[in-house]
Amino acid sequence: MDIKDLDLKGLNIKKEKIKELLYFDKQGWLKELNEVKVFFKKFEKDFPVELWYEFNKMYRAVQEY
């Protein structure tokens, strides 16, 4: 998302602060998701398929960002 796409009229917030608030640490998220995956795998076949589906959906979304 580009900051110019936001309507900031009436807000007394510096653009630098907005950029800081909207920052997305892709590598940090991928690292965290890989750690979550290791944790999830500990449950083996008892882990719900639906949660794997949601996890994989999130992982792909982060990778594609």
N, C-alpha and C positions, 0 to 999 in steps of 0.2 A: 504494500500500500504506500502510496506517495502522499506526503503531508499536504500537498496542494489539492488533493481530492477531498480534504476535510473542510467543513464549514466551521471556522474558528471565530467567527464574528461574535463579539461580546465577551470573549474569554480573555482573561488577562494572564495568558500562559505563553512563555517564550517558545518559539519553534523548536529550539534545542531540547527543551523539556518534553515536548510532544514526541519528538524523534526518539528520545530516551525511553519514554513510556511504551512506544510501539515497537521497540527493538526486538527482533526475533533471533535468538541464538541457535541457529540450525545445528551446528556441531554439538552444542550442549544438549539439545533435545535428542539428537541421535545417540549420543553417549548414554543419556538417561534411559532411553527406550531399550537400548541393548542390555542394560543392567536389569530392567524390568523383565525382559525376555528370559534372561537367565533365571530369575526368580520364578516366573510363570512355569518354566520347564520342570521345576522341582515337583510340581503337582502331577506331572505326566498325564496319563489318560483320565485322571479325575478332574482335570481342568476343563471348564465348560467351553465347548466349541464356539459359542456365541461371543465369549470374551476374546478368544483368539481372532475371530473375525473383526471385532472392533479394534483390537490391538494392531492388526495388520493394516487396517484402513488408516489408522492414525500414522503408522510408520511410513506408509506410502505417501501420505499427504505431506509429511515432514520432508521426506526425500525429494519430492517434486517441487517443494517451495523454492 
